[in-house]
Amino acid sequence: MEVWNLPGDAKMLVLSRRVGEQTVIAEDVRVVVLAIEGNRVKLGFEGPRDVGIHRAEVHTRILQEIKTSVSSE
């Protein structure tokens, strides 16, 4: 386990996991390593339906759409 310092006060926890091992975020979100295939890791995310779980590029697009929607009102 490592902790990397990021800009500002942010930190990143860096873990090594094996297939089937899990990480828990904020008591109600689990990240499970489902498979490792070459240089790709397949992750599963389990959490409450009201918690959005998105790939970073999808999250960025959602935020941009919200910003565009608000500025056009």
Order of alpha helices (4+ residues) and beta strands (2+ residues): beta-beta-beta-beta-beta-alpha
